[in-house]
């Protein structure tokens, strides 16, 4: 993976998190909820 591709992947993941938060019904999240969301994204990226 090139440096440009790595940067693109990072930005895509950040945008995915932004969409989850902006489309969610909650206005506040606990630390555990945030970690769970991040874990779900990481696991989905690891699947082929």
C-alpha positions, 0 to 999 in steps of 0.5 A, spaced: 500 500 500 502 506 498 502 512 503 497 515 499 492 509 499 494 509 507 492 516 508 485 515 503 484 509 508 484 513 514 480 518 512 475 513 509 474 510 516 474 517 519 468 519 515 465 512 516 465 514 524 462 521 522 456 518 518 455 513 524 455 519 529 451 524 525 446 519 523 445 516 530 439 518 535 444 519 540 447 526 542 452 523 547 456 516 547 460 513 553 467 511 552 465 503 552 460 505 546 465 509 542 470 503 543 464 498 541 463 502 534 470 503 533 471 495 534 465 494 529 468 498 524 475 495 525 472 488 524 468 489 518 475 492 515 478 485 516 473 481 513 475 479 506 
